[in-house]
Amino acid sequence: MRVLTFTSLYPNEIAPRHGIFVKNRMDYVDRIPGVLRKVIAPVQYFPLLGRTKNSRFHAYNKIAKREMQGDVAVYHPRYLTLPGTNLINVAAAMARAAESVLPAAYPDDESFDLVDGHYLYPDGVAAHILARRHHKPLFLTARGSDVNFWMTRTGPRKKILAAIDYAQKVICVSRALKDRLIEYGVAEDKLVVLMNGVDRDLFNAGVKANRERRYLLSVGNLVPLKGHDLILRALAHFPDERLIIIGGGEQEAALKSLARQLGLAGRTEFFSHVTHGALPPFYAGAKATILMSAMEGMPNVLLESLACGAPAIAPRVGGIPEVVTEENGILLNARSPESLTGGLKQALHTAWDRRQVAASVAHLDWTETARELHRCFAESLQGRFST
């Protein structure tokens, strides 16, 4: 089975945690005998901003056009983008970028059997163009804001629904995403719920904490969507608590400034670059992991935290209520500093059984997820696909 994974959400040597949730799932598929996989992960470029050292486009220019991640070849073709405009059909540009590297990825008479596309827009739409052009089956994975945000936009929604119509199956990482797609008219038998898993070798209740004194923890990109500012404002009400924030992004300077304004600088630590393998001791040392996102599919941050025995505090959005329960965390009814303050009071006065917290997500395992995904792939290749 020759699988072509197509998505812009995939780690690279410059950003090793970018799209790590995609790689984690597919790494387990790679372990199944007979699977041969390659990846096309397009990278944006914009000539003018690419020359500015502080621009993200300058960093993108440093990403290798081809790299080996274990036994998997990963290609990073460039596609032109014009930030803040609708002048470029991004999905079409991504598909053209993919076509440019296909001869190198599949030389001579080689080819791929199916396209495995992640994130419905623009990635999934580009994957649809690619699969249809080569008369191959397409599998898409809905991951969160592709449904919660892009499906609310008329233009993207039309293209997403066309891609879904062509696809064999759409994998949803939570029941909430499946329900939303059904509301948009997608047939239920087209949708499969496969929750994200956890690497038990890395994330488990036996991991040792990275320091003696426990703290509150937040892990996620420093962007408005993640709500780190809400966490800082709530922390101001807990003078004896410390906070660690792991992540980088556009709001880093603003969040550090806010921490100083609130008098929290002395008890708030920022870590911009922590590898995925280095995260477990942070979870093991946390009193609780806080996630204040405005929208989520199925956040791996919470799954990994729970697997290490650290309870979770998060708003009741997306797939979060499917994993956060009374036995392993606190669900907030509002995404606000006030709601979080109340949730923190409750969490800090609860005697959590960390082994029980870890056991609450024991059923979420990448091996089982990969096995079910492989079954879906195999069925499409057994005579069930027709263009």
Residue pairs with C-beta under 8 A, 6 or more apart in sequence:
1 34
1 35
1 36
1 113
1 114
1 374
1 377
1 378
1 381
2 36
2 37
2 38
2 110
2 111
2 112
2 113
2 114
3 26
3 29
3 35
3 36
3 37
3 38
3 112
3 113
3 114
3 116
3 377
4 37
4 38
4 39
4 40
4 105
4 112
4 114
4 115
4 116
4 130
4 136
5 22
5 26
5 37
5 38
5 39
5 40
5 116
5 117
5 118
6 39
6 40
6 41
6 98
6 115
6 116
6 117
6 118
6 123
6 126
6 127
6 130
7 19
7 22
7 39
7 41
7 117
7 118
7 119
7 123
7 127
8 19
8 41
8 42
8 43
8 44
8 94
8 119
8 123
9 18
9 19
9 21
9 22
9 41
9 118
9 119
9 123
9 143
10 18
10 19
10 22
10 23
10 39
10 41
10 74
11 17
11 18
11 19
11 20
11 23
11 69
12 18
12 41
12 43
12 63
12 64
12 67
12 74
12 76
13 63
13 64
13 67
14 59
14 60
14 62
14 63
15 59
15 63
16 275
16 276
17 274
17 275
17 276
19 41
19 118
20 276
20 300
21 143
21 196
21 300
22 118
22 141
23 69
24 196
24 197
24 199
24 300
24 366
25 196
25 197
25 366
25 369
25 370
25 373
26 37
26 39
26 116
26 370
27 70
27 366
28 197
28 366
28 367
28 369
28 370
29 35
29 37
29 370
29 373
29 374
30 37
30 70
30 71
30 72
31 370
32 370
32 371
32 374
35 374
37 72
37 116
38 72
38 73
38 74
38 75
38 105
38 106
38 112
39 69
39 72
39 73
39 74
39 75
40 74
40 75
40 77
40 97
40 98
40 101
40 102
40 105
41 74
41 75
41 76
42 76
42 77
42 78
42 79
42 94
42 97
42 98
42 126
43 60
43 63
43 76
43 77
43 78
43 79
44 57
44 60
44 78
44 79
44 80
44 81
45 57
45 60
45 61
45 78
45 79
45 80
45 81
46 57
46 80
46 81
46 82
46 83
49 55
49 56
49 57
49 58
49 83
50 57
50 58
50 60
50 61
51 58
52 58
63 76
64 76
65 75
65 76
65 77
65 78
65 101
66 73
66 74
66 75
66 76
66 101
66 104
67 73
67 74
67 76
68 74
73 105
75 101
75 104
75 105
77 97
77 98
77 100
77 101
78 97
79 90
79 93
79 94
79 96
79 97
80 88
80 93
81 88
81 90
81 93
82 88
90 122
90 126
91 121
91 122
91 123
91 125
91 126
91 129
91 159
92 126
92 129
94 122
94 123
94 126
95 126
95 127
95 129
95 130
95 133
98 126
98 130
99 130
99 133
106 112
111 134
112 134
112 136
113 136
113 137
113 381
114 131
114 136
114 137
114 138
114 139
114 377
114 380
114 381
115 127
115 130
115 131
115 134
115 136
115 137
115 138
115 139
116 127
116 139
116 141
116 377
117 123
117 124
117 126
117 127
117 128
117 131
117 138
117 139
117 140
117 141
117 163
118 124
118 140
118 141
118 143
119 141
119 142
119 143
119 146
120 140
120 142
120 143
120 146
120 147
120 150
120 151
120 160
120 163
120 164
120 170
121 146
121 150
121 156
121 159
121 160
122 156
123 146
124 140
124 141
124 146
124 160
124 163
125 156
125 159
125 160
125 162
125 163
127 138
127 140
127 163
128 138
128 140
128 162
128 163
128 166
128 167
130 136
131 137
131 138
131 166
132 138
132 166
132 387
135 387
137 168
137 380
137 381
137 385
138 163
138 166
138 167
138 168
139 167
139 168
139 169
139 170
139 171
139 373
139 376
139 377
139 380
140 163
140 164
140 167
140 169
140 170
140 171
141 170
141 171
141 172
141 173
142 170
142 171
142 172
142 173
142 177
142 181
142 297
143 173
143 177
143 297
144 173
144 177
144 295
144 296
144 297
144 298
144 318
145 225
145 295
145 297
146 160
147 177
147 180
147 181
147 297
148 177
148 180
148 295
148 297
148 318
149 295
150 156
150 157
150 160
151 157
151 160
151 180
151 181
151 184
157 184
161 184
161 185
161 186
164 170
164 181
164 186
164 190
167 190
168 376
168 380
168 384
168 385
169 190
169 191
169 192
169 376
169 380
170 181
170 186
170 190
170 191
170 192
171 192
171 193
171 194
171 373
171 376
172 178
172 181
172 191
172 192
172 193
172 194
172 297
173 193
173 194
173 195
173 196
173 297
173 298
173 319
174 193
174 195
174 297
174 298
174 318
174 319
174 322
175 193
175 319
175 322
176 297
176 318
176 319
176 321
176 322
177 297
177 318
177 319
178 188
178 191
178 193
181 191
182 188
182 191
192 372
192 376
194 369
194 372
194 373
195 298
195 319
195 322
195 323
195 364
195 369
196 298
196 300
196 303
196 364
196 366
196 369
197 303
197 364
197 365
197 366
197 367
197 368
197 369
197 370
198 300
198 303
198 304
198 307
198 361
198 364
198 365
198 366
199 366
200 307
200 365
202 276
202 277
202 279
202 280
202 304
203 279
203 280
203 283
203 303
203 304
203 307
203 308
204 280
204 307
204 308
204 358
205 307
205 308
205 309
205 354
205 355
205 357
205 358
207 280
207 281
207 283
207 284
207 308
208 281
208 284
209 281
209 284
209 285
210 281
210 282
210 284
210 285
211 285
213 242
214 285
214 286
214 287
215 241
215 242
215 243
215 244
215 285
215 286
215 287
216 231
216 235
216 241
216 242
216 243
216 244
216 286
216 287
216 288
216 289
216 290
216 344
217 243
217 244
217 246
217 282
217 283
217 285
217 286
217 288
217 289
217 290
217 305
217 310
218 226
218 228
218 231
218 243
218 244
218 245
218 246
218 247
218 289
218 290
218 291
218 292
219 245
219 246
219 247
219 279
219 282
219 289
219 291
219 301
219 305
220 226
220 228
220 246
220 247
220 291
220 293
220 301
221 247
221 248
221 249
222 228
222 245
222 247
222 248
222 249
222 250
222 251
222 252
222 255
223 249
223 250
223 251
224 251
224 294
225 293
225 294
225 295
226 247
226 291
226 292
226 293
227 292
227 293
227 294
227 335
228 245
228 247
228 251
228 255
228 292
229 251
229 254
229 255
229 258
230 292
230 335
230 336
230 337
230 340
231 243
231 245
231 290
231 292
231 340
232 243
232 255
232 258
232 259
232 262
232 264
232 268
233 258
233 262
233 337
234 337
234 338
234 340
234 341
234 344
235 241
235 243
235 262
235 264
235 267
235 268
236 262
236 263
236 264
237 341
237 344
238 344
238 348
241 267
241 287
241 344
241 348
242 267
242 268
242 269
243 264
243 267
243 268
243 269
244 268
244 269
244 271
244 282
244 286
245 255
245 268
245 269
245 270
245 271
246 271
246 274
246 279
246 282
247 271
247 272
248 272
248 273
252 270
252 272
255 270
256 265
256 270
259 265
259 268
274 282
279 304
280 304
280 308
283 289
283 304
283 305
283 307
283 308
283 309
283 310
284 308
284 309
284 310
286 305
286 310
287 310
287 311
287 347
287 348
288 310
288 311
288 312
288 313
288 329
288 330
288 344
288 347
288 348
289 301
289 302
289 305
289 310
289 311
289 312
289 313
290 312
290 313
290 314
290 340
290 344
291 299
291 301
291 302
291 312
291 313
291 314
291 320
292 314
292 315
292 335
292 340
293 299
293 314
293 315
293 317
293 318
294 317
294 335
295 317
295 318
296 314
296 317
296 318
296 319
296 320
297 318
297 319
298 318
298 319
298 322
298 323
299 314
299 318
299 319
299 320
302 312
302 314
302 320
302 323
302 324
302 329
303 323
303 361
303 364
305 311
305 312
306 312
306 323
306 324
306 328
306 329
306 357
306 358
306 360
306 361
307 358
307 361
307 364
308 358
309 352
309 354
309 355
309 357
309 358
310 354
310 357
311 328
311 329
311 330
311 347
311 350
311 352
311 357
312 323
312 324
312 328
312 329
312 330
313 329
313 330
313 332
313 340
313 343
313 344
313 347
314 320
314 324
314 329
314 330
314 331
314 332
315 331
315 332
315 333
315 334
315 335
315 339
316 331
316 332
316 333
317 335
320 331
321 331
323 360
323 361
323 364
324 330
324 331
325 331
325 360
327 356
327 357
327 360
328 356
328 357
328 360
328 361
329 347
329 357
330 343
330 346
330 347
332 339
332 340
332 342
332 343
333 339
